[in-house]
Amino acid sequence: MAKLNALFFTFFSLFVLAQSSDVAAAKGLVQRIAPAYAEKIVFHQEKSKTSPDYYELEFKKGKLHISANNANAMAVGFNEYLRTYGHVSVSWYADNVVKVPAKMPVFKGQIRNEARVPHRFFLNYCTFGYTMPWWKWHDWERFIDWMALNGVNLPLAITGQEKIWLNVWKQFGLSDEEIRGFFTGPAYLPWHRMANIDHWEGPLPMSWIDGQAELQKKILARARAFNMKPVLPAFAGHVPKAFLKKYPHAKITSLGEWGNFSEEYQSYFLDSFDPLFLQIQEAFLKEQTKEFGTDHIYGIDPFNEVTPPSWEPEYLAKVSQHIYESLTHVDPKAKWLQMGWIFYYMQNKWTNERIKAYLQAVPQDQLMMLDYFCDHTEVWKRTDSFFGQPYIWSYLGNFGGNTTLHGNLKDADEKIEHVLQNGGKNLWGIGATLEGFGDNPVMYEFILDKVWKKGHRMKDFVKTYAKSIVGKENPDAEKAWEILSEKVYVQNSDVGKGDLTHSKPVFEKSYNWTVNPEIAYDNRDLATAWKHLIATEANTDEYRDDLTAVGKQVLGNYFYQVRDQFTQAYRQQDVSKMKKTGAEMVQIIDDIDELLASNPNYLVGKWISDARAMTDIEQEKAYYERDARKIISVWGEKGRDLNDYANRSIAGLMKDYYGGRWKIFIDEAILAVEQGRNADEQLILERVNQFSWDWSEAQNTYLSTPKGNTLEISKRLWGKYGESVLKL
């Protein structure tokens, strides 16, 4: 009897502790986001009456009571209250101030919502290069809060893994120099981790390796406090080239060219059935678990955008079977999560026969697939719902951190409803796989909101969203977002969405696939939305973000039309008109830069200064700056076709980098006509390429804090361009 009592007491104590830790996490969130409400919100943790996560909201005796089954659902309930009743938006940008009403809004009755899927995924390997490489805890803390508020419980968590690999590769006889030279520069680590490139911008400094490992511990602790299960990496077969000499009998194959990089940057793959594979997997997982713990879900992505050693279904099945067995050999509870991007990206190679062999070689329900790019192509539809394996419907929405306004709210609404009803019992979750944080937070908040709301609710969401962005009910804000949602957010994302200002200069269309400025809406509609936003005159950081994003997009679209006028004048040999339109093109870029410079979230100076702040060593500061500049400009090797893949509208980059290139083009075209000859487009391209490379390796200073008033600049620019845009 005494033993039974002791067991009961132990179980009860653990249960109470779990409850109190969830409540403590929710209270900590309120204290960070809305401290003025901390004493007026009461959290209750209760067992779910049904299996899904849920929350209930109710006012009792002047206090908001939030009941839920865990801290994650508590956070979602809190966000629902803030957005719907407080008209408050909490941004993923760490420095955006959250402003809550002085008097806490009260509502009558009870509100209850349940999650429609158990898992809500967020992030992409690439996000850690295009957005997060220079983040400190300050940035991560807000972002984890944002994920919790939006119900994310399955985040990708790959920070700090180089410290683990450093220790593992040393166990296999590699030197410190060989290992750090194997790694790429910080902003390029996503593509190293995905086995696309090695060495580029290496060797990686120890300051980075040690600092990121410590940061990862904080990230994981906070994420787990919100009942998230961080997806940690595992060994997928990527080994240093030095293994070729160290282990000459191992089955190691070059994965070939990626991204048009030279042979020296190619990566190498160890076959999963080689005995060495299991040894490395065991060493890595033990080392990682010792440092970071585990939630038993591992991200493994062999053959991402590269060619497997063999396309035979039997070989592919052996690869996946042995990878899974290597996991469970170390962690019997292990589950494998993989990007389904490869089945879209190389769909002519990944036939259903090969996909089926690869997936079904792993036991049922142990390999989860991310249907990565559902806003464009839903792979689940052509693979019989991934042949029974669990999958997550995912919205991608952003490539390279591009900052154009794009996304399709209606399409996302319809697709999510359809997959929830027809996607099969193996639909495991819903998520987002954005490559970078640019504009369009509305798309991601809408996707995650739909997890908790039934039916086609796009219009209702947008009305609530408009109020939360400006902090109040406002007819101009609501009209602006009605136009944006109905007439502008009608185009699905794709690779290379960028304004023409970001393209290498050409007379027609744009230069390369990495910058595609075509839009599916009328720029006059966007201009009208901008006019309504200006008339709103709100005082929130999210409102200023909208003013900046919409205003720069109106002018970026207008630039395309002025460039075409310049080209027409060139064809007509009209020097006077060329000088006039050329000057206007330069002025538009300068004006966009001024607007961007008024917003702290749109500064190349902050991107660079954050990179330099990763270390106190001057030589390393210069190294980090070069890495930061390259990824958003030339991207890879000199003259390679990934140039401008991560194009974005940020102050400084807009005026000096993009503007500088267009000035070269305009001046050469005018000079050619004055001299009675055709412009030498090849010479222009060579000069532009050299200019781009020079900028990527420079170290001049840019604004790292905003300059000017966003609303006042927007008013002036509307007065300067508004009517001209509306007349076109």
Secondary structure as GFF3:
##gff-version 3
##sequence-region A 1 728
A	DSSP	alpha_helix	2	33	.	.	.	ID=ss1
A	DSSP	three_ten_helix	35	40	.	.	.	ID=ss2
A	DSSP	beta_strand	41	45	.	.	.	ID=ss3
A	DSSP	beta_strand	54	60	.	.	.	ID=ss4
A	DSSP	beta_strand	63	68	.	.	.	ID=ss5
A	DSSP	alpha_helix	71	85	.	.	.	ID=ss6
A	DSSP	beta_strand	110	114	.	.	.	ID=ss7
A	DSSP	beta_strand	119	122	.	.	.	ID=ss8
A	DSSP	alpha_helix	127	130	.	.	.	ID=ss9
A	DSSP	alpha_helix	137	149	.	.	.	ID=ss10
A	DSSP	beta_strand	154	155	.	.	.	ID=ss11
A	DSSP	alpha_helix	161	171	.	.	.	ID=ss12
A	DSSP	alpha_helix	176	182	.	.	.	ID=ss13
A	DSSP	three_ten_helix	186	188	.	.	.	ID=ss14
A	DSSP	alpha_helix	189	193	.	.	.	ID=ss15
A	DSSP	alpha_helix	206	225	.	.	.	ID=ss16
A	DSSP	beta_strand	232	233	.	.	.	ID=ss17
A	DSSP	beta_strand	238	239	.	.	.	ID=ss18
A	DSSP	alpha_helix	243	246	.	.	.	ID=ss19
A	DSSP	beta_strand	252	254	.	.	.	ID=ss20
A	DSSP	three_ten_helix	263	265	.	.	.	ID=ss21
A	DSSP	beta_strand	268	270	.	.	.	ID=ss22
A	DSSP	alpha_helix	275	292	.	.	.	ID=ss23
A	DSSP	beta_strand	297	299	.	.	.	ID=ss24
A	DSSP	alpha_helix	313	330	.	.	.	ID=ss25
A	DSSP	beta_strand	335	339	.	.	.	ID=ss26
A	DSSP	alpha_helix	341	345	.	.	.	ID=ss27
A	DSSP	alpha_helix	352	360	.	.	.	ID=ss28
A	DSSP	beta_strand	367	371	.	.	.	ID=ss29
A	DSSP	alpha_helix	379	382	.	.	.	ID=ss30
A	DSSP	alpha_helix	384	387	.	.	.	ID=ss31
A	DSSP	beta_strand	391	395	.	.	.	ID=ss32
A	DSSP	beta_strand	407	408	.	.	.	ID=ss33
A	DSSP	alpha_helix	409	422	.	.	.	ID=ss34
A	DSSP	beta_strand	427	432	.	.	.	ID=ss35
A	DSSP	alpha_helix	441	449	.	.	.	ID=ss36
A	DSSP	alpha_helix	458	470	.	.	.	ID=ss37
A	DSSP	alpha_helix	475	483	.	.	.	ID=ss38
A	DSSP	pi_helix	484	488	.	.	.	ID=ss39
A	DSSP	beta_strand	490	491	.	.	.	ID=ss40
A	DSSP	three_ten_helix	500	502	.	.	.	ID=ss41
A	DSSP	alpha_helix	523	536	.	.	.	ID=ss42
A	DSSP	alpha_helix	541	571	.	.	.	ID=ss43
A	DSSP	alpha_helix	575	597	.	.	.	ID=ss44
A	DSSP	alpha_helix	604	612	.	.	.	ID=ss45
A	DSSP	alpha_helix	618	631	.	.	.	ID=ss46
A	DSSP	pi_helix	653	658	.	.	.	ID=ss47
A	DSSP	alpha_helix	659	674	.	.	.	ID=ss48
A	DSSP	alpha_helix	681	696	.	.	.	ID=ss49
A	DSSP	alpha_helix	710	727	.	.	.	ID=ss50
###
